[in-house]
Amino acid sequence: MMKRFMQNQKLSLIALSVLVIAAFASLVIVPETHQGVVVRTGEPVRVINRFQPNEPYGSTGAGLVWRVPFIERVQQIDKRILDLDMERQQVLSNDQQRLQVDAFARFRIIDPVMMVENAGTEGNVASQLAPILSSVLRQELGRRPFSALLTAERGTAMINIRNTLDAQARQYGAQVIDVRIKRADLPEGTPLESAFTRMEADRQEEAETIRAQGRKNAQIIRAEAEATAANTYAAAYGKDPDFYDFYRAMQSYRTTFQNNEAESSIIMSPDNEYLRQFRGQR
């Protein structure tokens, strides 16, 4: 009896099993950290949990999603910031210095459909951008001397490299967020020592130029101040010539009779004209 029942329900059980398998095959989990591109017969048809700037987590459609089993597949693409490390390479600067440069870039996928169509995977995007980063880095640093990497001009160079690399990355659906140089070293040995010597000489020359300009400015300021003081004195003395004569005489007495620990002596007649201010004579 049971055997006959099982034979009668065999087709029903098979159909139920197929429906359960199809139901599970229709469900796909897209986490918050990824974007899901639904591909049907090789063509992207829709995006799940697409990256949107300033959109809070939980608001872009992540979680359980439906697909047509065996016809549609869901390719998951990381929506987080990704790293692109450049291999250490030699770069020739504007002042003919051979630099050993390590750099990296950070990017994210903002157009997953374009990425699937033109690159396929995030790894392929990184592979496409790596030689572009190397080329742009050599061109940008080749326009500048080595010393520029030690100043604020380095930031300008990084911005130019990022903008150029970002323009190339857009065709792969990626956005370059930042580019940084980890290290930029001179080769060990004589090139490094000669570069340090030249940099030291340049800094000493620059410092001497600054000091010379400071001395020049000080002389100009002192001369202007003395001219202003002379005009002020002249205006004041012109109002009282007798006071001016007295003041000048006092300055002369101070200069003449100040001892300064010297042993010399001055002998003058009391009625000497030079001493008239002591006698109250005009």
C-alpha positions in Angstrom: 0.0 0.0 0.0 2.8 2.4 1.0 4.8 1.4 -1.9 2.0 2.1 -4.3 1.4 5.5 -2.6 5.1 6.4 -3.1 5.0 5.5 -6.7 1.9 7.6 -7.2 3.4 10.6 -5.5 6.9 10.3 -7.1 6.2 12.8 -9.7 4.8 15.2 -7.2 7.8 14.9 -5.0 10.2 15.5 -7.9 8.2 18.5 -9.0 8.3 19.9 -5.4 12.0 19.3 -5.2 12.6 21.1 -8.4 10.4 24.1 -7.2 12.5 24.2 -3.9 15.8 24.2 -5.8 14.5 26.8 -8.2 13.3 29.0 -5.3 16.8 28.8 -3.6 18.5 29.4 -7.0 16.4 32.5 -7.5 17.6 34.2 -4.2 20.9 36.0 -4.1 22.3 37.9 -1.1 24.0 41.3 -2.0 25.8 42.6 1.1 26.1 46.3 1.9 29.7 46.3 0.9 29.0 45.2 -2.7 27.0 46.2 -5.8 25.2 43.5 -7.7 25.0 43.7 -11.5 22.4 41.3 -12.9 23.7 39.9 -16.2 21.3 38.2 -18.5 22.7 36.3 -21.5 25.9 38.3 -21.2 24.3 41.7 -21.0 24.0 43.8 -17.8 20.3 44.5 -17.2 20.1 46.1 -13.8 22.1 47.1 -10.7 21.4 46.2 -7.1 22.7 48.3 -4.2 24.4 50.8 -6.6 26.9 53.2 -5.0 25.5 56.6 -4.3 27.5 59.4 -2.7 26.3 60.4 0.8 23.7 57.6 0.8 23.4 55.9 4.3 23.8 52.2 4.6 20.6 50.3 4.4 19.0 52.6 1.9 20.3 51.4 -1.4 18.7 48.0 -1.8 21.2 45.5 -0.3 20.0 42.1 1.0 18.0 39.3 -0.6 17.2 39.9 -4.2 15.4 37.8 -6.9 16.8 36.7 -10.2 15.6 34.4 -13.0 17.4 31.1 -12.2 19.7 29.6 -14.9 19.2 32.7 -17.1 20.4 35.6 -14.9 23.5 35.7 -12.8 24.5 38.4 -10.3 28.1 39.7 -10.5 29.1 41.3 -7.2 31.4 44.3 -7.3 33.0 45.9 -4.3 31.7 49.4 -3.5 34.3 50.2 -1.0 37.5 52.1 -1.6 40.1 49.9 -3.3 43.9 50.2 -3.3 46.2 50.3 -6.4 49.9 49.8 -5.4 52.5 50.8 -8.0 55.7 48.8 -8.1 58.9 50.7 -7.1 60.4 52.2 -10.2 63.0 54.7 -11.3 61.9 58.3 -12.3 64.1 61.0 -13.8 63.5 64.4 -12.3 63.9 67.8 -14.0 67.3 68.2 -12.5 68.4 64.9 -13.9 68.1 63.0 -10.6 67.2 59.3 -10.8 64.6 58.8 -8.1 63.3 55.5 -6.7 59.6 56.1 -6.3 56.9 54.1 -4.5 53.4 55.3 -5.0 49.8 54.2 -4.6 46.3 55.3 -5.6 42.8 54.7 -4.2 39.8 54.3 -6.3 36.2 53.0 -6.2 33.7 51.7 -8.7 30.9 54.2 -9.3 29.5 52.8 -12.5 29.4 49.0 -12.2 27.7 48.5 -15.6 30.5 50.3 -17.4 33.0 48.4 -15.4 31.5 45.0 -16.3 31.3 46.0 -20.0 34.8 47.4 -20.3 36.9 45.7 -17.7 35.0 42.7 -16.3 36.3 42.7 -12.7 37.9 45.1 -10.2 41.2 43.3 -10.7 41.1 44.1 -14.4 40.4 47.8 -13.5 43.5 47.8 -11.3 45.6 46.1 -14.0 44.5 48.8 -16.6 45.2 51.7 -14.2 48.6 50.6 -13.0 50.6 51.4 -16.2 48.7 54.6 -16.6 49.6 55.6 -13.0 53.3 54.9 -13.8 53.3 56.9 -17.0 51.5 59.9 -15.5 53.8 59.8 -12.4 57.0 59.9 -14.6 55.6 62.7 -16.7 54.6 64.9 -13.8 57.7 64.4 -11.7 59.9 64.8 -14.7 58.7 68.4 -14.9 60.0 69.2 -11.4 63.3 69.1 -9.6 63.9 66.7 -6.8 63.8 69.5 -4.2 60.1 70.2 -5.2 59.2 66.9 -3.6 60.2 68.4 -0.2 58.0 71.5 -0.5 54.3 72.3 -0.9 54.7 71.8 -4.7 54.5 68.1 -4.1 50.8 68.5 -3.2 50.2 70.2 -6.5 51.9 67.4 -8.4 49.8 64.8 -6.6 46.6 66.7 -7.5 47.6 66.8 -11.2 48.4 63.1 -11.2 45.1 62.2 -9.6 43.1 64.3 -12.0 44.8 62.8 -15.0 44.5 59.3 -13.7 40.8 59.9 -12.8 40.0 61.0 -16.3 41.4 57.7 -17.6 39.6 55.6 -14.9 36.2 56.9 -15.9 36.1 54.7 -19.0 36.2 51.7 -16.7 33.5 53.0 -14.4 36.0 53.9 -11.6 36.7 57.1 -9.7 40.2 57.9 -8.5 40.0 59.4 -5.0 43.6 60.0 -4.1 47.2 59.4 -5.2 50.1 59.5 -2.8 53.9 58.9 -3.0 55.1 56.6 -0.2 58.8 57.1 -0.8 61.0 59.0 -3.3 64.6 58.2 -2.7 67.9 58.8 -4.5 70.0 55.8 -5.3 72.6 54.9 -2.6 76.2 56.0 -3.1 77.8 58.9 -5.0 74.5 60.2 -6.6 72.9 60.5 -3.2 76.0 62.2 -1.6 76.3 64.6 -4.5 72.6 65.5 -4.3 72.9 66.2 -0.6 76.0 68.4 -1.2 74.2 70.3 -3.9 71.1 70.8 -1.8 73.2 72.0 1.1 75.0 74.6 -1.2 71.6 75.7 -2.6 70.2 76.2 0.9 73.3 78.2 2.0 73.1 80.4 -1.1 69.4 81.0 -0.5 70.0 81.8 3.2 72.8 84.3 2.2 70.4 85.9 -0.3 67.8 86.3 2.4 70.3 87.8 4.9 71.6 90.2 2.2 68.1 91.3 1.5 67.5 91.8 5.2 70.6 93.9 5.6 69.5 96.0 2.6 66.0 96.5 4.0 67.5 97.4 7.4 69.7 100.1 5.9 66.8 101.5 4.0 64.6 101.6 7.1 67.4 103.1 9.2 68.1 105.8 6.5 64.4 106.7 6.3 64.2 106.8 10.1 67.2 109.1 10.4 65.8 111.4 7.6 62.5 111.6 9.5 64.3 112.3 12.8 66.5 115.0 11.1 63.4 116.7 9.7 61.7 116.6 13.1 64.8 118.1 14.8 65.1 120.7 12.1 61.5 121.8 12.5 61.9 121.9 16.3 65.2 123.8 16.3 63.9 126.3 13.8 61.4 127.4 16.3 64.1 128.2 18.9 67.7 128.7 17.5 69.1 129.4 21.0 67.9 126.1 22.3 69.4 124.4 19.2 72.8 126.0 19.8 72.6 124.9 23.5 71.6 121.4 22.6 74.4 121.0 20.0 76.9 122.4 22.5 75.9 119.9 25.1 76.3 117.0 22.6 79.7 118.3 21.7 80.7 118.6 25.4 79.6 115.0 26.0 81.7 113.7 23.1 84.7 115.8 24.0 84.9 115.4 27.8 83.6 111.9 28.2 86.4 110.0 29.9 85.8 106.4 28.7 88.5 105.3 31.1 91.1 107.2 29.1 94.1 109.0 30.9 94.3 112.0 28.5 93.8 115.6 29.8 92.5 118.7 28.1 93.7 122.2 29.2 91.6 125.2 28.0 91.4 128.8 29.0 88.1 129.7 30.9 87.3 132.4 28.4 87.6 130.0 25.5 84.7 130.4 23.0 84.1 126.7 23.1 83.1 127.0 26.8 80.7 129.9 26.4 77.6 127.7 27.4 79.2 127.1 30.8 79.5 130.9 31.2 75.9 131.5 30.1 77.1 133.6 27.2 75.5 133.6 23.7 
